[in-house]
Amino acid sequence: MPMRTPTFIAAALAATCFLPACKKDSDNATPSGNTGFSKTDYEIISATLNLPESAFNYTGFNLPAHFLAPPVASTDNTPVNTNPTTNDGATLGRVLFYDKTLSINNTIACTSCHKQANSFTDPSQFSQGFLGGLTDRNSMSLANARYYVNGKFFWDERAVTLEDQTLMPIQHAVEMGMTLDSLEKKLSTKDYYKVLFKKAFGDENITRDRISKALAQFIRAMVSYQSKYDDGLTALGHAPAPNEDLPGFTQQENQGLRVFTANCAGPCHNTELQTMPVARNNGLDLVYADNGVGKITGRTIDNGKFKSPSLRNVMLTAPYMHDGRFQTIEQVLEHYSTGIKNHPNLDNRLKDPATGVARPLNLTQQQKNAIVAFLNTLTDSKFTTDIKYSDPFK
Ligand code: HEC
């Protein structure tokens, strides 16, 4: 029977390809241990979504050495026992993040205010919610949100975990205007969510707890680690000593690194991710219209204190500060150089230790230019264009 042989060979080849060793590997694909969707399930999700047959790799990327050891590694806020990140969980989180049906009138998704090209913040000073109303603060970059040691979220740190945070914009009166009851019902009517929840959590139950966990997993998977600065650190092989240059940096970038380390890093924007460990007052105003942490705790000693997210990709995240008051990085540097206000809660590091009054950095124009050159080395265009963080809807 001449027809038998080719059919048999094709069938044998197809069977062999179920072995992990035969699995196709791209940069983003999970190398092993990851089972794809069944054929029927893949057809269901493919009607609406552009997802790979086997999840992208959200957990095992090749992080450089400076991410894997302290200080950066010790700032990871992943609750490994209750919500470890998985490739299927983050995939579900990605779909939820880009889904406008999370808002009551299907007009706003998380990404409306957190755009990948801007390192997941909004280039507008304030963002528009589902009825066109504006938020009262500037949206925040989500890059490396995972590496914030106290694990609290928002400018005023009112969300004590990322899992708590993710359900808040959905229910916010200006942002998305939903109730969690109607959210669960609404998502349960969609077959692709049944498939995705089952893949991520083992069964088709669509609950608020799982929604919050999947969104948190996707956000924790947003790790920016491929900037010029990362390449420099990897080439050097250790944390640079105060006067040590980074290989591959221009003279100006290296000068910027030194000026930044001397004036801005220290206990403020520190670690290789330029993250501040707690919220602080940086002397923006003498009297704050928005008291930040003080508004939440009711304590005057917390007035004017705000979280500072990681400065990774900071050149893409304008405008700056909690109220987006500075349109450019030059205005930010001018604030630290000459504009710090003598607020009673002004952080010690911005005060003269002898007199207790504000100590402006008085940077020269050359130093400011060098800092900007250094901040540009924190831009990671692989992160802002990576398909695994992009809109999956067709
Ligand atoms: C209408 C605009 C808007 C929408 C929609 C929105 N956000 Fe935000 N997001 C903001 C603003 C503004 C802030 C800062 C608010 C504050 O601190 O009070 C913020 C802050 C955050 C933070 C805190 C980051 C940090 O480092 O502390 C996270 C995380 C976040 N949003 C995730 C989400 C998720 C997940 C969704 C979708 C479920 C979402 N956002 C929807 C505007 C929005």
Boltz pocket constraint, residues with backbone or C-beta under 6 A from the ligand:
constraints:
  - pocket:
      binder: B
      contacts: [[A, 96], [A, 97], [A, 102], [A, 108], [A, 109], [A, 110], [A, 111], [A, 112], [A, 113], [A, 114], [A, 127], [A, 128], [A, 129], [A, 130], [A, 135], [A, 136], [A, 137], [A, 138], [A, 139], [A, 140], [A, 141], [A, 142], [A, 145], [A, 152], [A, 153], [A, 154], [A, 155], [A, 156], [A, 165], [A, 166], [A, 167], [A, 169], [A, 170], [A, 174], [A, 175], [A, 176], [A, 215], [A, 219], [A, 307], [A, 309]]
      max_distance: 6.0
